[in-house]
Amino acid sequence: MPSSEAVNQSSARGTGVIHDIGYRHYEGPRGGRRQITRALYVHSLRGVFGLGRAAKSKIMPMGLATFMVLPAAIIVAVMIFMGAEEPLVAYTSYAIIVQAVPAIFLAAQAPQTVSRDLRFHSLPMYFSRPLTDRDYVAAKWAGMTSALFILLAAPVVILYAGALLGKLDFMEQTGDFLLALVAVLLLAALLSGIGLLIASLTPRRGLGVAAIITLLAGSYTVVSAVQGITYELGSEKLAGWAGLFSPMTLFDGAQVALFGVDSNTPAGPPGTIGKVVFVVVLLAVIAGSYALLSLRYKKVSHS
């Protein structure tokens, strides 16, 4: 502690006094942008699942992960017991069937990934290092996408393992399994961009959660109703085009176009043009949400 005389003298001069209180100076290697970005990515990925945080922070993500894989394990058990000659659920259909789980997961964890930094004004600390706003966005987006991919791919792996245990055709199942992994990666990228963009617009976590849930659940409910009604009225093309207006039906139409799988909605993309449009719109939404997220943090970093 400085003496009262030193303090009085420094106050009189209007200057401060720096005292060496005995802490050891850091003498190890200092990482640059790449190492900092990688560290932020790992920190973000771990944070999504509550790792390195209090026990209560793990309850929601780990519970949802359990709900995600439990139905797949039950399906595998039933398939093996019945001696089924083909999977009871297609690999590419599983994410659509249990879509409420990844939607809740995204709504709960996307705000935690970015809103806290806005709320507690942590961004100036990040950007005081050789980390740019682009690096920050890339790390956060990659962390959320990786977390969603793990969540979505885990049950697909279980279904694939069950198919092999049930002695189904190895080559056929492996091909379908690999296509499904590509599909869930696209879905993870789509949901991650949308969720992080919404969450980045407010420092209030509750508002981010509500907005994400409203968008995903509300759009799917409305689009599904429109598709069902128009399909029953005989307008199959209109029902197909309606799928463009919800993230989950957009993804479903794109995977129908890309991989030739069956649609999980009343009507898939209408014709060849429809398939091309669905794929282009899916990629545009992924790229657009990432670009808007980058613009958002470019503005924040200069404010």
N, C-alpha and C positions, 0 to 999 in steps of 0.2 A: 504494500500500500504506500502511496506517496505521502511524504510528510506534509503537515499543515502549512509549513513555510513554503514548500515547493508548489503546493496548490495555490496559495495566495499569490505567489510571484507569477505563476502561469496565468492566473485569472487576471492579474493586473496587466500583463502583457497581451492578453487576449489570445494566447496560444495554448496548445495542449502539451502534455508530457507523456511519452511512451516509456513504459517500464517493462523490462524483461522479467517475467514471473516464472521462468524456468521450464516452460513447455518445450518439448523437443521439436525441432523443425522437421518438416517432411523432406526427406532426401531421396525418395524413390523416383521411379520414372513417371513422367507426366504425360497422360494421353492427350491426343488431339481430338478433332471433331469425330472421327470414326469411332474411337474408343468411347467417347462420351455418348454418342448416339446409340451404340450397342448397349451400353450400360443402362440408358434410359429405356430402351426396348425391353431388356430383361426385367427391369424394375416394373414396367407397365404390365408385362405379361404375368409376372408373379402377383402383382397387385390385383389383377382381374379375378384371380382365384383366391385372394385373401392371404397369400403366402407372405410371410414376413410381417404380418399385421396381427392385431388382436384376434383372439379365438372367435369372437362374435362376427368378425368380418369374413370368416370362412364359412359360416353357416349357410348363407344364401347361395353362393356359387357352388359349393360342394353339394348342397342339397339338390340344386337344379341339375348338376352333372349326374347325380344318382338317378333322378327321375328320367334323365335322358337315356341312360343305358339299361335301366331296369326292364322296360318293355321289350327291348331287343333280346335280353337274356331269356325272358319268358317265351318269346317267339321261337328262339333257338331250341329251348327245352321241348316245346310242343312239337316242333318240326321233327326233331330226332325221335321223340316218343311215337309219333304217328308214322315215321318212316317215309316222310314226304319226298317226292321225286323232284321237287323244285322249291325254291324259297317261298315261304308264305307271304312275305312282303318284299317287294323289289327294293334294291339298295337305294335307288334314286327317289323312292316314294317316302322313305322313312322320315326325312326332314320335314316334308309337307304334312305328314300325319301328326307329328308331335310339334308342330311349329310354335305352339304356345310356349314351350319351354325355352327355345332359343330367343324368342321375343322378350320374355320376362328377364332372361339372363342379360340380354343386350340393354334393356331399359334400366336394369339395376346397376350394371357395371360400366356402361359408357359414361354416365355422368361422374362416377367415381374416378374414372380415368383422366378426365379433363376438367371437370367443373371445380374440383378442389383447388387446382392451381390458379384458376381465375378467382375463386372466392377468397383464398388466403394470400393472393398477390405474390405467388411464387415465381411467376414467369420472369420478372426482372432478374431474379437470382439465376435462373437457367441461362438467360441470354447474356449474363455478365461473363459467361465462359465462352470458349470458341464454338458454341452451339448456335446455329441459326434457326430462324423460325421454320425453315424447310426441314431441317434435321429433326426438330421437335415433332412436327406433324408426321414425318415418315416413321419415327420411332413409336409414336402413339398409335398410328393407324396400323402398323405392322404388329404391334402388341395385341391390339383388339382383334385383328383378323386372325392371328395365330391362336388366340384363346377360343374364338368361335369355331375355327377349324378343328381344334382338338375336341370341343364339345360335340360338333356335328359328325366328325369322323369316327369317334369312339364306338358308337352303336353300329356303324357300318362295318367296322372291323369285327365286332362280335357276330354280326349276321354272316359275314364271310367265313369266320372260323366255324360257325355252326354248319354252314353249307359244306365245308370240307369234312367236318366230323360226320355229317350225314352222307358222306361219300357221293356227293353230287359231282358232276363233270368239272374237273379242275380247270381246264382251259377256259371253258365258258364262264365259270364263276369268277375266275381271276380277271378276265376281260371286263365283266360287268362291275366288279369291285373297283378296278382302277378308274373306270369312267365315273363311278360314283364319287371317288375321291376328288377328281377334277371338278365335278359338279358342286360338291360341298365347299370346295375352295372358292369357287365363284360366288356361292351364296354367302360365305363368310366375308368376302371382300365387299359385297353389295351391302349387307347389313351393317358392317363396321363403318363404312363411309357415311351411311345415312344416320346411324346412331351417334357417331362422334360429332358430325356436323350439327345436329340438333342440340346435343349436350353442350357444345362449345358456345352456343348463343346465349347461355344464361349461367351465372355462377351458382344458381340455386338448384340443388340436386333434385328436389321434389318436382320442380317444373320440368326438368329434363326427363325424368322418369315418366311423368304423365304424358308429355308430348310424344315420346317414342312409342309408348303403348298405344296411344290414340291413333297414331299414324299407321302402325303395323296392324293392329287388331281392327281398327275402324275401316281402313281401306280394304282389307281382305274380306270383311263381312259385307261391305257394300258391293264390291266387285263380284263376289260369289253369288250374291242375291241377283244382281243384274244378269250374270251369266246363266244362272238357273232359269230365270224368267224368260229371257230372250231365246234360250235354247228350246224351252218348252213351246214357245210361240213359233218355232220353226226357223228362227233367224240364227243359224249356227255361226255364220261369219261374224255377225255383230257380237255374239257371245265370245268368240275367239278374240276379237280386237279389244274387248273390255278387259282382258287379262293384262293389258299394258299398264293399268292404272293402280296396281297394287304390287309392292315388292315381291311378295311370295308367288303370286300368279305370274308375274313377269319372269321370275326365275324359272318357274315350272315350264313356261312356254319356251324359254331359251334352251333348257336342257332337252326338251322334246326336239327342238330344231337341231341342236348340236349332236346329240347322242342317239336320236331315233327311239327314245323310250316312250312308254305310254304316258299320256297326260293324266294328271291327278285332278283336273278341273273338268267341268261339263264339256268344254270345248277348247281344244288346243289352238295353236297359231293357224290362221286360215291360209292354206296353200303355201307355195314356195316363197312368195313375197312376204307373207306373214311371218314365216320362219326367219327370214333375213332381218325383218324389222325388229323382231323380238330380241335377236342376238345383238343387233346394233344398239338398241335402246338399253339393254342390260349393260353393255360395255360403256355406253355414254353416261349412264347413271353412276357407275363405279368411278369413272374418270372425272365426271363433273362434281361429284360429292367430294372427291379428294382435292380437286382444284379449288372449290369453294372453301374447304377447310384450310387450305394453304393461304388463301386470301384473308380469311378470318384472322389467322395468327400473324400474318404480315402486318395487318392493321394493328393488332394488339401489341406486337413487338415494337412498333414505332409510336405508340401512344404514351 
